[in-house]
Amino acid sequence: MRAPTDRQPAPETRDRILDAAEALFVEHGFEATSMRMITGQAGANIAAVNYHFGTKDALIQEVFRRRLTELNRRRLAALDRLEAEAGGAPLKPSRIVQAFFGTALEMAADTTNGGHTFMRLLGRTYTEPNGFVRQFLAEEYAEAVERFLAALYRALPDVPRDEILWRFHFMMGAMSYAIAGTDALQLFAGQFDDADPERLMPRLMSFLLGGLRAPLPGAENNGEEPAGPAKRGARTAARKD
């Protein structure tokens, strides 16, 4: 068998380039990471990058696609199992949240196969203004987010859909901020050693579910009982969980 040449790089070269790009994007961001930095860390050359990806934008897309496709597949598989078990009945909101966010946190806890690095990159991406990447992620997320929002709408029929959208948005933000790292927390909390991703999961899931159960805006007014739909929605969110 003929050995790979620069014109036909070995398949493992592609993985090295992706791994290097992923780690450097986490550390420096997309704009500050040059192709020279990526090839240097990957032990490859520009010809290999051009052969496998063509452009930096295509490389960025593939960095996300290789793990995000699997992450969303696992999310949808978990939702399919829950819906099959429910036999057509609405799911408990807590189980929907666990299927979507818990699956991501499981990947974030994988420090051996690159899942932790990728989830840190995904978390950083949500907090950095990059229109190209955000548009790509919106397209990649579309099917999974649509399915999970539909499940939440069925699970919480008394909660306005706009409110569910806002809470899902807040939960995505909380997860992204948490998995991006503990650097920000250290700024105001000093030394912070408990950054074990496996211990992050129960803490964050508890926080996310607390947000989902919170009373609707206007449901609490100086300790007074909420009235009308707001009261019913707040009770539904807590009861059905």
C-alpha positions as CSV (number, residue, x, y, z in Angstrom):
1,M,0.0,0.0,0.0
2,R,1.4,3.4,-1.0
3,A,2.2,5.7,1.9
4,P,0.1,8.9,2.2
5,T,1.7,12.0,0.7
6,D,1.1,15.8,1.2
7,R,-1.4,15.6,-1.7
8,Q,-3.3,12.8,0.0
9,P,-2.9,13.3,3.8
10,A,-3.4,10.4,6.1
11,P,-6.9,10.2,7.6
12,E,-5.6,10.8,11.2
13,T,-4.2,14.1,10.0
14,R,-7.7,15.4,9.6
15,D,-8.5,14.4,13.3
16,R,-5.3,16.1,14.5
17,I,-6.3,19.3,12.7
18,L,-9.8,19.2,14.2
19,D,-8.5,18.5,17.7
20,A,-5.9,21.3,17.4
21,A,-8.5,23.8,16.0
22,E,-11.0,22.9,18.7
23,A,-8.5,23.5,21.6
24,L,-7.1,26.7,20.1
25,F,-10.6,28.1,19.5
26,V,-11.4,27.5,23.1
27,E,-8.3,29.3,24.2
28,H,-8.1,32.2,21.8
29,G,-11.4,32.4,20.0
30,F,-12.1,32.1,16.2
31,E,-10.7,35.4,15.0
32,A,-7.5,35.3,17.0
33,T,-6.7,31.7,16.0
34,S,-4.7,31.6,12.8
35,M,-4.3,28.7,10.4
36,R,-0.6,28.8,11.2
37,M,-1.3,28.2,14.9
38,I,-3.6,25.3,14.0
39,T,-1.1,23.6,11.7
40,G,1.7,24.1,14.1
41,Q,-0.2,22.4,17.0
42,A,-1.5,19.6,14.7
43,G,1.9,18.9,13.2
44,A,0.4,19.4,9.7
45,N,0.8,21.9,6.9
46,I,-1.5,24.3,5.1
47,A,-1.8,21.9,2.2
48,A,-3.3,19.3,4.5
49,V,-5.9,21.8,5.8
50,N,-6.8,22.8,2.3
51,Y,-7.1,19.2,1.2
52,H,-9.5,18.2,4.1
53,F,-11.4,21.5,4.6
54,G,-10.6,24.1,1.9
55,T,-11.3,27.2,4.0
56,K,-11.1,28.3,7.7
57,D,-14.9,28.7,7.7
58,A,-15.3,25.1,6.5
59,L,-12.9,23.9,9.2
60,I,-14.9,25.8,11.9
61,Q,-18.1,24.2,10.7
62,E,-16.6,20.7,10.8
63,V,-15.2,21.3,14.3
64,F,-18.8,21.7,15.5
65,R,-20.4,19.2,13.2
66,R,-18.4,16.2,14.2
67,R,-19.6,16.4,17.8
68,L,-22.8,18.4,17.6
69,T,-24.4,15.9,15.2
70,E,-23.8,13.1,17.7
71,L,-25.0,15.2,20.6
72,N,-28.3,16.1,19.0
73,R,-28.7,12.5,17.8
74,R,-28.4,11.4,21.5
75,R,-30.8,14.1,22.6
76,L,-33.5,13.1,20.1
77,A,-33.0,9.4,20.9
78,A,-33.6,10.1,24.6
79,L,-36.7,12.1,23.7
80,D,-38.0,9.3,21.4
81,R,-37.6,6.8,24.3
82,L,-39.4,9.1,26.7
83,E,-42.3,9.7,24.3
84,A,-42.6,6.0,23.5
85,E,-42.7,5.2,27.3
86,A,-45.4,7.9,27.8
87,G,-47.7,6.3,25.1
88,G,-48.9,9.7,23.9
89,A,-49.3,11.4,27.2
90,P,-47.4,14.7,27.9
91,L,-44.0,14.2,29.5
92,K,-42.9,15.6,32.8
93,P,-41.0,18.8,32.2
94,S,-38.1,17.6,34.3
95,R,-37.6,14.6,32.1
96,I,-37.5,16.8,29.0
97,V,-34.9,19.1,30.6
98,Q,-32.8,16.1,31.6
99,A,-32.9,14.7,28.0
100,F,-31.8,17.9,26.4
101,F,-29.4,19.5,29.0
102,G,-28.4,16.4,30.8
103,T,-27.1,14.8,27.6
104,A,-25.0,17.9,27.0
105,L,-23.6,17.8,30.5
106,E,-22.7,14.1,30.1
107,M,-20.6,15.1,27.1
108,A,-19.1,18.0,29.1
109,A,-18.0,15.4,31.7
110,D,-16.1,13.4,29.1
111,T,-12.5,14.6,29.6
112,T,-11.0,11.6,27.7
113,N,-12.5,11.8,24.2
114,G,-12.7,15.5,23.7
115,G,-16.3,16.1,24.8
116,H,-15.3,18.4,27.6
117,T,-13.2,20.6,25.3
118,F,-15.9,20.8,22.7
119,M,-18.6,21.8,25.2
120,R,-16.3,24.5,26.5
121,L,-16.0,25.7,23.0
122,L,-19.8,25.6,22.5
123,G,-20.3,27.5,25.7
124,R,-17.8,30.2,24.6
125,T,-19.5,30.5,21.3
126,Y,-22.8,31.5,22.9
127,T,-21.1,34.4,24.6
128,E,-19.1,35.7,21.6
129,P,-20.6,37.7,18.7
130,N,-19.8,35.6,15.6
131,G,-22.7,35.8,13.1
132,F,-21.3,33.1,10.8
133,V,-21.0,30.5,13.6
134,R,-24.3,31.4,15.2
135,Q,-26.1,31.0,12.0
136,F,-24.5,27.6,11.4
137,L,-25.4,26.5,14.9
138,A,-29.0,27.6,14.5
139,E,-29.3,25.4,11.5
140,E,-27.7,22.5,13.3
141,Y,-29.9,22.9,16.3
142,A,-33.2,23.4,14.4
143,E,-34.6,19.9,14.5
144,A,-33.7,19.1,18.1
145,V,-34.8,22.5,19.5
146,E,-38.1,22.2,17.6
147,R,-38.8,18.8,19.0
148,F,-38.0,19.7,22.6
149,L,-39.9,22.9,22.6
150,A,-43.0,21.0,21.2
151,A,-42.6,18.6,24.1
152,L,-42.4,21.4,26.6
153,Y,-45.5,23.1,25.1
154,R,-47.5,19.9,25.6
155,A,-46.1,19.4,29.1
156,L,-47.0,22.9,30.2
157,P,-50.2,23.9,28.4
158,D,-51.1,26.6,30.9
159,V,-47.7,28.4,30.5
160,P,-47.6,30.9,27.6
161,R,-45.4,29.7,24.8
162,D,-43.4,33.0,24.9
163,E,-42.6,32.3,28.5
164,I,-41.4,28.8,27.7
165,L,-39.2,30.2,24.9
166,W,-37.6,32.7,27.3
167,R,-37.0,30.1,30.0
168,F,-35.4,27.7,27.4
169,H,-33.2,30.7,26.3
170,F,-32.2,31.3,29.9
171,M,-31.4,27.6,30.5
172,M,-29.3,27.5,27.4
173,G,-27.4,30.6,28.6
174,A,-26.9,29.1,32.1
175,M,-25.6,25.9,30.7
176,S,-23.3,27.6,28.3
177,Y,-21.8,29.9,30.9
178,A,-21.3,27.0,33.3
179,I,-19.5,24.7,30.9
180,A,-17.4,27.4,29.4
181,G,-15.2,27.3,32.5
182,T,-14.9,28.7,36.0
183,D,-12.6,31.7,35.1
184,A,-15.4,34.2,35.5
185,L,-16.4,32.7,38.9
186,Q,-12.9,33.1,40.1
187,L,-13.0,36.8,39.4
188,F,-15.4,37.4,42.2
189,A,-15.1,34.3,44.3
190,G,-11.4,34.0,44.6
191,Q,-9.8,30.5,44.5
192,F,-12.3,28.0,43.1
193,D,-11.0,24.5,42.9
194,D,-14.2,22.5,42.5
195,A,-14.4,22.5,38.7
196,D,-15.0,18.8,38.3
197,P,-17.4,18.5,35.3
198,E,-19.0,15.4,36.8
199,R,-20.0,17.4,39.9
200,L,-21.2,20.3,37.8
201,M,-24.1,18.2,36.4
202,P,-26.3,17.9,39.6
203,R,-25.7,21.5,40.5
204,L,-26.6,22.8,37.1
205,M,-29.6,20.5,36.6
206,S,-31.0,21.6,40.0
207,F,-30.6,25.3,38.9
208,L,-32.2,24.7,35.5
209,L,-35.2,22.9,37.0
210,G,-35.6,25.7,39.6
211,G,-35.8,28.2,36.8
212,L,-38.4,26.1,35.0
213,R,-40.5,25.9,38.2
214,A,-40.3,29.6,39.0
215,P,-43.6,31.6,39.1
216,L,-44.5,33.4,36.0
217,P,-43.7,37.2,35.8
218,G,-46.4,39.1,37.8
219,A,-47.5,36.0,39.6
220,E,-46.0,37.3,42.9
221,N,-46.7,40.9,43.9
222,N,-45.3,41.8,47.4
223,G,-46.3,38.4,48.7
224,E,-49.8,38.5,47.3
225,E,-51.4,35.5,45.6
226,P,-51.2,35.5,41.8
227,A,-54.5,35.7,40.0
228,G,-56.0,34.3,36.9
229,P,-53.9,32.6,34.2
230,A,-50.6,33.6,35.9
231,K,-51.6,31.7,39.0
232,R,-52.6,28.6,37.0
233,G,-49.4,28.8,34.9
234,A,-47.2,29.1,37.9
235,R,-48.8,26.1,39.7
236,T,-48.8,24.0,36.5
237,A,-45.0,24.6,36.0
238,A,-44.4,23.4,39.6
239,R,-46.9,20.6,39.7
240,K,-46.2,18.8,36.4
241,D,-42.5,18.8,37.0
